[in-house]
Amino acid sequence: MPSVHRFAKLAVAGAIAGSLWAGAAAYAQDIKIGYTADQSASGVAELGIAGRWGFEAAIEDINKAGGIMGRKVVGVVRDDQGTPPKAIQNMTELIDAEKVHAVVGPANSGNALAWLHLPQQKKIPVVVPIGTATEITNRYAKEPQNYLFRVSMVDREQVALLGAYAVKASKDKKIAILADSTGYGQGGIKDATDILALHGVTPVATEKYGPKDTDITSQLSKIKAAGADTVIIYGIADGTAQVLRSMEKINYMPVTLGTWGNLSSLLPKMAGEKLSEHLILAASTTEDTNAKTKALGERVRKNFPTLTTFPCSAQAYDSVMLLAAAMKLANSTDGEKVAAALENVTGVEGVIKTYNKPFTKTAHEGLSVADFYLARWKNGAPVRYEDQFTKALTPADLKK
């Protein structure tokens, strides 16, 4: 993927610079926050890079305002290269060698699931800004203290929005589900099926495709034959691009919905700008949301000119701000105290929203379906999308 290689050059150069800066600047009184995510290797590298620059923008703002408890904040950046072994190595180094006080990351849910036990055992608070797997914040929910928090679009929450829209948009409630064959896609099938059931709807077809498949016309022909006028796709951008191209091949263009991973520029690059505009997707924010998001987008573009996955930048920025607020509330960098304080912070100004007690003892999700909206690619950039169906949605429709 040429785009990933381009991003990789930026990421590697930036990561080296970030590490050198961290090593030169850090001393005993610094507060160190780690960032680990794929920035070079997989289809989510673009998301990881976007998150990294939002992470660093937040640290810059905190230091300009006097730091935390009068102490400078230092970011320590690592690239997990999209693989669980490297992700585990990064987390071990950040905690044991770098002695970070908290971590923000990763991009890949699978990588998070591989290392969750490390910060949990060593009492290091983690805020996940991109990975969406439900288990990330649930695995240790019954422990005396759960150290895993998130500011991202949880799978089931975003499907709640997509499902509600699908039920409104489908004339005869003939909705199909099409998902990639990875664990991510198969989890999506379960969530989408469960949520549609809450609306009293059974999918007229459920089909799978391989993440590297380039021809999905067979599956789409079955969906078309079932009479579906609305399709929920559960996959990331490169696979969704092939679905859209296959739809065009068989002249079948139903209402098509997708998850936020399709904010990656791989979608318009692979499907074409015009075809990518056919997909309606869930988003937590876009650059055109408000003055804060616009300003952050402009800052991030100085380092990452081809930014499209802006929500990753915004979510990483807000993750750091929440950690900073918790440290101030605890008046400490002790992991156990900071994790407890995260469950009590309020009035934290982020770029997505103001966080008023976003976490509780039993719920560690900073965003929910109530914070999400629909977006669409337009002229090469994701923008907020509204139509008669979005306007008709009520809180009661957002079943989960």
N, C-alpha and C positions, 0 to 999 in steps of 0.2 A: 504494500500500500504506500504509494509515494507520499501521500499526505502525512502518514504516521512517521515516515523517515524524516520528513521536514520538521515535524514537531520534535522528533527525537534529538535532532541537532540543537534545537533551541533548549530543550530540556536538559541535555547533558551539559551543555555550556553553562546553563543557569545553575544546575545542581552543583557543578564544580565550584562556581563562583560563590554560591550560597554556602557551601561547606567551608570554603576558605575563609569567607567572612565570619561564619559562626566560630571557626577555630580561633581566628585572630581576636575577635571581639569578646568572646565568652570569658568570664572569670567567676569567682565564687558567688558573687552577688547577683549574677544574671539569672533571669527566669527563662528556662529553655523549653520551647514547645516544638515537638517534632512534627514533620509532615511526611507521610509515606504514601505513594500511589504510583500506578503505572504512568510513566511519562514518555515511553519510547517504543513499546513492543506490541501492544494489542490494539483492537478496535476502540478501546476506551482510553487510550493514551491522551487523546485530545481533551477528554474530560478531566483526566488527572493533571494535565498542564494548566487548564483553566482554573482548577481548584487551587493549584500551587500559587498562582499569581494573586488570587483573592486572599489566600492565607497570608502572603507577604504584605499585601496592601493593608490588611488589618493590623499586623504587627507594626508597620510603619506609623499608622494612625495612633496606636496605643503609645508608642514611644514619643511621638510628637506631643501627646497630651501628658507626658510625665511618667510613662511606664505604669507598672503595677506595684503599688506600695512603694513608689519611689525607685523601683528597680527596673533596669532595662530588660526588654524582652528580646530574646534571640531565637530565630527560627532555624531549625536543623532539618534540611530537606534530603529525602532519599527517594530513589526510583525503584519500585519493586518489580519492574519489567513484566508485569502482568502474570507472574508465576507465584504460586504459594510458597515454594522453598525460599525464593528471594524475599518474599514478603515477611516470612518468619525471621529470616536473617536480619532484615531491616529493623523489625520490631525489637529483636533481642539487642541489637547494637544501640538503638535509641534509648532503651531502658537501662541496659547494663553498662555500656561504654560512655554514651553521651549524657546519661543521668538526666534525661528530660523530665519535666514536671507534668507534662500532659502530651497527648498526641492528637493530631487531626489527620484523618485518612481512613480507608483507602478509596480507590475508585471501584475496584472489582469486589463484588460481594464474596466470591469464593476465597479471595485472599484474606479478607477480614475473618471469615469463618475458620480459616487455618490458624490464625494467631490470637483469637479472642482470649484464650486461656492465659496468655502471657501478661497482659495488663491487668486482667482480673486477679491473677495470683499475686502480682507485685504491686497492686493498688495504685495503678496509674490511670487517671481518667482519660478516656478517649471520646472524642466527638467525631462521628462518621459523617462526612459532608456529601458523599456521592453514592456509595454502595446501598442497595435498597432491600436486600434479603431480610425478611421479617425476623428471622432467628437472631440476627446480629444483636438486637437489644433485648431479646427474650431469653436467650440461653441462660443467663445468670439472674434473671428477674426475681427468683425466689431466694437468692443469697442475701445475707444481712445487708450487704452493700453491692449494688450492681455498678460496675465502673464503665459500662458501655452506654453512650448516649448517641443521638443522631439528629442532624438537621438536613434531611434529604427527603426524597419522595418515596416513602415506603410502598412496596409493590401493591399491597391490598388497598391502600388509600387512593392511589392514583387510578387503580382499576375501578374503584367505587365511582369516580367521576366519569370515566369512560363508559362504564356500564349504564349509569344514569342517562348520559347523553344518547347512547345507543338505543335505549328503550324509547326515548322521546323521538329520535330521528327515524326509526324504523316504522314504516307504515303498518305492516302486519305483524310486528314483533318477530320478524324472521332475521335473526342475528346469528352469525357464524363466528367461530374462533379459529384463528390460524396462528400457530406458534412454532418457534424453532425447537429443535429436539434436545437442546441443552437443559440442564437443571433449571436454569432461569426461565426458559420458555415453558417447561412443564409445570413449574410452580404457577406461572401465569395462567395456564389452562385451568388449574384448580381454582384459583382466585376468581377468574372471570366467570367460570361455571357457577361457583357458589354465589357470587353477587347477582348474576342474572336470575338465579333461583329466588333470591330475596324479592325480586320484582315479578315473580311468577312466570318467568320466561325460561324455556329450555332451548339451548342452541340447536339450530336446524342442522348444523354440521360442525365437526371439530376435526381439524386437519393439522398435520405436522410437516415441517420441512427441515432439511439439514442446514446448519448455519453457513455452510459453504456452497449450498445448491444455487445454481444460476437459472434453473428453469422450474418454476412452481406452477406451471399451467395445468398439470394433472390435478393437483389439489384444488386449485381455483375452479376448475371445470366442475368438480364434484360440489363445491360450495355454490356455484352458480346454478347447477341442476337442482339443488335443494331449495332454491328460491330466495336465498339470502339477499337482502338489499342493504345490509350493514355488516361489516366485518371488523372484528377487533384483532389486530395483529400484535402478537407478543414476541418481540425480538429486538435486536439492536440494529443500528442504521444500515450496515452493509446488507444484512439479510432482508430488511424491509425494502431496500432499494430494488432488490431482485423480485420481490413480490409485486411492487408497483410496475416494474417493467413487464412482468408476466401478465398482470391485469391488462395492460395496454395491448399485449400480443393477442389476447382473446377477446378484446373489445368488451371488457367487463369492468366497469368502474363504479362499484357500489360506494356508499358512505364508508370511508376507511379510517379507522382510529388506531393510534399507536401510543406507546409509552414514551417517557421523556428521553430515553436513550437515543431517540431519533433526532434529537437536537444536534447531533454530530454533523459536521460538514460533509461527512461521507455520504449522507443521504442525497443532497443535491448534486454532489460530484458524480455519484454512480447512477442515479436515476435521471439526472437532468433537472434544471431549475424548475421548469414548468410542471413536470410530473411530480416532483416532490411537494408541490403546493396542494396536491390532492389529499395528502395525509393530514388529519387533525390529531393533535397530540396533547398529552397532559404536560403542564409546566408549573413550576413553583413561582417563577418570575421570568420576565424578559427585560431587556434593556430599556424598553419604552414604558415600563411600569410607573416609575416616578423619578423625581430629580436625583435621588440617591443611587438608584440603579443606573441611570444614565451616566452619572459622574464616575461610578465604579467601572462601568464598561469602558469609558474613555481612558481611565488609568490603566486597566489591564491590557488594552490594545497597544499601549506603548511597548509592552514586552511580548505580546502575543497578537500581532496584527490580524491574524486570520480567525480570531475568536468567534465561535458560534455558540458554544456550550456555556453561555453566560450563567445559567442557574448554578453551575458548579462553582464559579467564582463567587457568586453571592452567598451560596450555602457555606462555603469554606470561610468566607469573611465573617459571617454571622457566628460560625462555630468558634472562631477565635475570640470574638467579642463576648460570647457566653462564658468561655473559660476564664477570660479576664475578669468578668463581673463576679464569677464564683470565687476566684482567688481573693478579690477585694472584700467580698462578703465574709469569707472565712478568715481574712487577714492572715493568710497562710498559703504556702504551696504544697503542704502535706496532702498527698493524694486522697486519703480517706476524708479529710476535712473538705477538700475541694469538690469531691464527688457528692458529698452530703449538701454542700452549698449550691451545687447545680440544681438540686431538687427544690431550691427555695429562692432562686434569683427572680427578680421581677423588674420591669421597666427597663429592660436592656434594649438599647436602640440598635437594630440591625438595618440592613438595606432591604431585606424582604419584608420585615415588619418589626414592630416593637414587641419584644417577648415578655409577656406578663405570666410568670410562673409556668413556663412551657413544659417543665418536667415535674413529675411527682415521684414518690417512692416506688410506685409500681409501673409507671409509664414514662419511658425515656425517649419519646418521639417529640421533637421540637416543632414539626410541621404535621398537618393532617389534611384530609381531603378538603376541609373548610378553607384552607390556605391556597388551594390549587385552582387553576383555571385552564382553559384550552388555548392552544397556540397553533400557528400554521406558518409554514415557510412562505415568505413573500419577498421577491426580488433578492434572493440569496441570504435572507436573515429571518430568524423566527420572530414573529410578532403575535400579540394577543389576538385571539379569534373570537368573534361573537356572531351569532345568528339568532333566528327565532327560537331555536331549541335551547341554546345556552341561556337566553333571557327567560325562558320558561322554567328553568331548573330552580327548585327550592331546596332548603336544607333537608326536608323530609325525603327528597329524591336520592340523596347521597347515602344509600344503604350500604352497610359494610359488616 
